[in-house]
Amino acid sequence: MESMAISKFKTTCLATLERVRKTGRPLRVTRFGKPIAEICPPTPVPTAKNWLGARRYTGRILGDIVGPTSDLVDWEVRR
């Protein structure tokens, strides 16, 4: 694990954090040679499933979908 003095970390904080994120290597921040913090890369964020097509094959057809409605009972079913 790489170590860095806190004074250098304070001056290069954003660049150092970006380097840890890109390389995946953790960093130990020290003060007077003693570790005070460890910076680890983030865990991967699980990707969301594609919502397009999520309801595919879940519909049901009730009765004739092509023919005209001829009966009030058929009309009630289609509501």
N, C-alpha and C positions, 0 to 999 in steps of 0.2 A: 504494500500500500504506500502510495506517495504521501509525503508530509510537506506541509507548508506553514511558515510562520504566520501568525495572525496579522502582523503588520502588512505583509505582502498580500495576504488574502483580502484585507480591507481595500487595498488599492486596485485589485484586479478581481473583485467579487463576481461581477456579471460574466466576465470572460471565463473565469474558473468554473463557475456553475455550468455554463454552456459546454465547456470541455468535458466535465464529468458526465453530462447528459449524452453527449455524442460518443465518447469513448466507452462509457460504461464502467470505468475504473473508479473506485472510491478514493476519497482524499481525506487525510487526517490533518486537522488544523491544530497547531501547537502554540503554546505561550510559554516562553522561557524553557523550551524543550519538552514540556509536558503536554500530552494531548488534552484538548478541551472539547473538541467536536470531531465527528466523522460525517463526511458528506457522501451519501450513497446515491447512485443513479435511481431514478424512479422506476417502480414496477410498471410493466406494460399495461396500458389501459385496455380492457377487453372491448373489442369493437362490437358495436350494436349490429344486430341482424338487420338485413335489408327489409324495411317495412313494405316495400312494393311486392305484392304477391303473397303477403303473409296470410291472407284469408283464402288462398287458392284452394279449390276443391271443398269448400265448406258450405256452399249453397245447396239448396234442394229445390227441385222442380215439383210443383204440386199441380197436377192436371195438365191439360192441353195448353201449350204456350203459343200455338200458331193460330188456332181457330178462334172465331169471334165468340163473344160471350152471348149465350142465347137464353140462359136461365138465371133467375135471381139467385139460386143456390150457387151457381158458378161464380156469380158476381161477388157474393159474400166471401168465397174462398180466396178470390184475387185481391181483396182489400188488404 
